[in-house]
């Protein structure tokens, strides 16, 4: 059984790595990985800043921050109603 990472097996990962080495060369791969790491860190920091700003703004204006909980509750309710309606017509997974 091959390792599955985002629906990609070990042979596919090996081929991708081989192509990367052929295109960029072995000496450039650490620089590329470092750049990707910095980019991902910047995206994570920006996302956290946006979340923090939204939370701070909602607290300043006394807004309800439980909107996600309410939406999830409604989604579960609709899902339960659909499950009750379909009954024995469910597919096996």
C-alpha positions as CSV (number, residue, x, y, z in Angstrom):
1,X,0.0,0.0,0.0
2,X,1.6,3.3,-1.1
3,X,1.5,6.4,1.1
4,X,-1.3,8.8,0.2
5,X,-0.7,12.5,0.5
6,X,-3.4,14.6,-1.1
7,X,-4.5,11.7,-3.3
8,X,-0.9,11.3,-4.6
9,X,0.9,8.0,-4.1
10,X,4.6,7.4,-3.6
11,X,5.4,6.7,-7.3
12,X,3.8,10.0,-8.3
13,X,5.8,11.9,-5.6
14,X,9.0,10.3,-6.8
15,X,8.3,11.3,-10.4
16,X,7.5,14.9,-9.3
17,X,10.7,15.1,-7.3
18,X,12.7,13.8,-10.2
19,X,11.2,16.4,-12.5
20,X,12.0,19.2,-9.9
21,X,15.6,18.1,-9.7
22,X,15.9,17.9,-13.4
23,X,14.4,21.4,-14.0
24,X,15.9,23.3,-11.1
25,X,19.0,21.3,-10.2
26,X,19.9,19.9,-6.9
27,X,21.7,23.1,-5.7
28,X,18.6,25.3,-6.2
29,X,16.1,23.1,-4.3
30,X,17.0,24.3,-0.8
31,X,16.6,27.9,-1.9
32,X,13.2,27.1,-3.4
33,X,12.1,25.3,-0.3
34,X,13.3,28.2,1.9
35,X,11.3,30.7,-0.3
36,X,8.2,28.5,-0.2
37,X,8.5,28.3,3.6
38,X,8.8,32.1,4.0
39,X,5.8,32.6,1.7
40,X,3.7,30.1,3.6
41,X,4.7,31.8,6.9
42,X,3.7,35.2,5.5
43,X,0.3,33.9,4.4
44,X,-0.2,32.4,7.9
45,X,0.8,35.6,9.6
46,X,-1.5,37.7,7.3
47,X,-4.4,35.3,8.0
48,X,-3.8,35.5,11.8
49,X,-3.7,39.3,11.5
50,X,-7.0,39.4,9.7
51,X,-8.6,37.1,12.2
52,X,-7.3,39.2,15.1
53,X,-8.6,42.4,13.4
54,X,-12.0,40.9,12.9
55,X,-12.2,39.8,16.5
56,X,-11.0,43.2,17.8
57,X,-13.5,45.0,15.6
58,X,-16.4,42.8,16.7
59,X,-15.5,43.3,20.3
60,X,-15.3,47.1,19.9
61,X,-18.8,47.2,18.3
62,X,-20.3,44.4,20.5
63,X,-21.0,42.2,17.5
64,X,-21.9,38.6,17.9
65,X,-18.9,36.4,17.2
66,X,-20.9,33.1,17.3
67,X,-22.1,33.4,13.8
68,X,-20.1,30.3,12.7
69,X,-21.7,28.3,15.5
70,X,-25.1,29.4,14.4
71,X,-24.4,28.5,10.8
72,X,-23.0,25.0,11.8
73,X,-26.1,24.4,13.9
74,X,-28.3,25.2,10.9
75,X,-26.2,23.0,8.6
76,X,-26.5,20.1,11.1
77,X,-30.2,20.6,11.3
78,X,-30.6,20.5,7.5
79,X,-28.4,17.5,7.3
80,X,-30.4,15.7,9.9
81,X,-33.6,16.5,8.1
82,X,-32.2,15.2,4.8
83,X,-31.0,12.0,6.6
84,X,-34.5,11.5,8.0
85,X,-36.0,12.1,4.6
86,X,-33.7,9.7,2.7
87,X,-33.9,7.0,5.3
88,X,-32.9,3.6,3.8
89,X,-31.9,5.1,0.4
90,X,-28.4,5.9,1.7
91,X,-25.3,4.8,-0.3
92,X,-22.7,2.6,1.3
93,X,-19.3,4.3,1.6
